[in-house]
């Protein structure tokens, strides 16, 4: 992920992990809710949305999804049920 996600100018330490931010993005995309309606156990919607906009503009979301799809395809090829 560090190679895919663009680095932010570090003004102060981030209170949230990238995993938590990605969980917030995926929650919103899966459920189609407003950003403001993210559950309270996720980072604040403004933080999640800001990262989403930055990463989308940099093409990082597509790169991340491509990388994850490739990993899943490799796992399927290696699994006994994935053989034909």
C-alpha positions in Angstrom: 0.0 0.0 0.0 2.7 2.6 0.7 3.7 2.3 -3.0 0.2 2.9 -4.2 -1.3 5.5 -1.9 0.1 9.0 -2.3 1.9 10.4 0.7 0.4 13.3 2.5 2.4 16.3 3.6 2.8 15.5 7.3 1.7 18.5 9.3 0.9 16.4 12.4 0.6 12.7 13.1 -2.6 11.1 11.8 -5.1 9.9 14.4 -6.3 7.1 12.1 -4.6 4.3 10.3 -4.9 3.9 6.5 -6.8 0.7 7.2 -9.5 2.6 9.1 -9.8 5.2 6.4 -10.1 2.5 3.7 -12.7 0.8 5.8 -14.7 4.1 5.9 -14.4 4.4 2.1 -15.5 0.9 1.5 -18.4 1.2 3.9 -19.7 4.3 2.1 -19.2 2.8 -1.4 -20.9 -0.5 -0.4 -23.9 1.1 1.4 -24.3 4.2 -0.7 -24.9 6.3 2.3 -24.0 10.0 2.6 -20.5 10.6 3.8 -21.9 12.3 6.9 -23.7 9.1 7.8 -20.6 6.9 8.4 -20.8 5.0 11.7 -19.2 6.6 14.7 -16.6 3.8 15.1 -15.0 4.8 11.8 -12.9 8.0 11.3 -14.8 11.3 10.9 -16.5 11.5 7.5 -14.5 14.7 6.6 -11.2 12.7 7.1 -12.4 9.7 5.1 -13.8 11.9 2.3 -10.7 14.0 2.1 -8.5 11.0 1.7 -10.9 9.5 -0.8 -10.8 12.6 -3.0 -7.0 12.7 -2.8 -6.5 9.1 -3.6 -9.1 9.0 -6.4 -7.5 12.1 -8.0 -4.1 10.4 -7.9 -5.5 7.1 -9.4 -4.7 5.2 -6.2 -8.1 3.7 -5.8 -8.0 2.0 -9.2 -4.4 0.8 -8.6 -5.3 -0.6 -5.2 -8.3 -2.4 -6.6 -6.2 -3.9 -9.4 -3.6 -5.1 -7.0 -6.3 -6.7 -4.7 -8.0 -8.4 -7.7 -4.6 -9.8 -8.8 -4.0 -11.2 -5.3 -7.4 -12.9 -5.2 -6.9 -14.4 -8.6 -3.6 -15.9 -7.5 -5.2 -17.3 -4.4 -7.9 -18.9 -6.5 -5.4 -20.5 -8.8 -3.5 -22.0 -5.9 -6.5 -23.3 -4.0 -7.6 -26.9 -4.7 -11.1 -25.9 -5.6 -9.7 -23.4 -8.1 -8.2 -26.1 -10.2 -10.1 -27.4 -13.1 
